[in-house]
Structure formats: structure tokens, C-alpha cells
Amino acid sequence: MTQVQDIRKLYYEEGMKISQISKETGRDRKTVRMYLEKEDWNEAIPSVQRDSTFPKLSPFKDIIDQWLEEDQKAKRKQRHTAQRVYNRLLERFGEGFTCSYRTVAAYVATRKKTIYGKQAGYLPLEHIPGEAQVDFGDADYYENGRHYNGKYLNLSFPHSNQGYFQLTRGENQECLFEALITLFDHLGGVPRRIWFDNASTMVIKVLKQGRRDLTNAFIRFAEHYRFEAAFCNVESGHEKGNGKCMEM
């Protein structure tokens, strides 16, 4: 769209001819003319091909759609989550329902986008057992009679709302690794998946499509302890769940 805007500006504001614009932008003259004559700039509304998408759900789509459409009259917090839809289908159809939760969740997300438009961009958080998150916090504490303005690392489990913390002197990479090792030893295991913020101790650069350029030390640490590292979107701490701390 930026190049289209430039083409129209060159023609309508700067008075350049189509052949000049073609040479300037590298677009052929037919394309330039098409952009200049175009009047309807509305985006096409994507349509959901219900008969061809999620074929295993076909016998159940009508009831799912009914639940989701009825939700328009309910308060946001009372609307169906994908997990609630999945549970109701299991309760209603029993062994006759063989679709996976992943399939149901994908279909529900697609239908909500159609029903609510952009308002359906946020779904309630659902964390699976064994999935953890890491956060640093400020801590005032005394050690051997001396006062410290330090930090603590909180390792919490949103599914059970249980958490543990370890005091540290700071939140650099060494403190992060030492605190995690201490917590892993205390738990007697390592979470399968851990969510992190985009701190420079781990993330060198946030790339396109949700990828991250990670520090070599953090990559080695994650590989050694065999956990999957996941990262929130930038400035999106709300994507994490909430866990309560338990002092070690």
C-alpha cells in the first residue's frame, strides 16, 4: 500500500506521466494505470468455507455456532472459551465426539473472528499443566544484618496458581541462570515449557513472525535443561497468567 500511495502521489500531486512513474517505480504501465483508476479501496471480508474447513467438525458446527452466536448477548467473561466448547461437546456426544481440542480451538477462533470481528483478537488464557512462567521483581531483604535492595525471580505455574521464588542480587544473566538452577533443584524437575519476557539477558532481537534472536548462553542453558522457551509479544505482559509465590 505504501508504493500504491507513492504512485498516486507522483501522478496527482507531482504531475508525472504514467511512463515516468513506471520507470521511477519499476512497475509496468498497466499496473500503474490500474492503481490510478482504482476507486474501491475496501478490503475484502474473508469468508469461512465451512464445508471445506475442519471437515471432522462438520456434524457439530451448527451447535458450536449456536453457542457462539448466543454469546453475543452475554457478558464477555461469560462467553464460551474453546475449552468450554470442547468440554460441552464431550459431555453431549460422549464417544461419538472424536475431534481433538486443537481442532475445536482453531474452529472457535475462526468463527469468533467472523462473529465479533476485531474484538475477537483476545481469548482467555488457558495454560496446560507443567507450563511455567518467569518474572523478576524488586525485593528488600536483610542478609547477615545488612539491608539489600535486590531482586527475586518468581517461577510460577498458572494452571495450578502455584509458584516459587529465589532471592538474587540483580537480574543479569548470571542471576537468572543461578536462580533457575536453584528452583529446578528444589522442584526436582524442569517445566516442559517456560514463558519469558523479552529481556536482553535472553533476547538479542525480536524478529518477524514471532521469532527471536537469542543469546548463545541462553540457548545453551535451555538445551542443557531441555525446556522449551516461549516469549510474550513485546509489551504484552498480560499474556501471562498469574501465579502466587511460595517462599523457599
Secondary structure as UniProt FT lines:
FT   HELIX           2..12
FT   HELIX           18..25
FT   HELIX           29..37
FT   TURN            50..52
FT   HELIX           55..60
FT   HELIX           61..70
FT   HELIX           71..73
FT   HELIX           76..78
FT   HELIX           82..93
FT   HELIX           94..96
FT   HELIX           101..116
FT   HELIX           117..121
FT   TURN            129..130
FT   STRAND          131..143
FT   TURN            144..145
FT   STRAND          146..157
FT   TURN            158..161
FT   STRAND          162..168
FT   HELIX           173..187
FT   STRAND          193..196
FT   TURN            200..202
FT   STRAND          203..206
FT   HELIX           208..210
FT   STRAND          212..214
FT   HELIX           216..225
FT   STRAND          228..231
FT   TURN            234..235
FT   HELIX           237..239
//
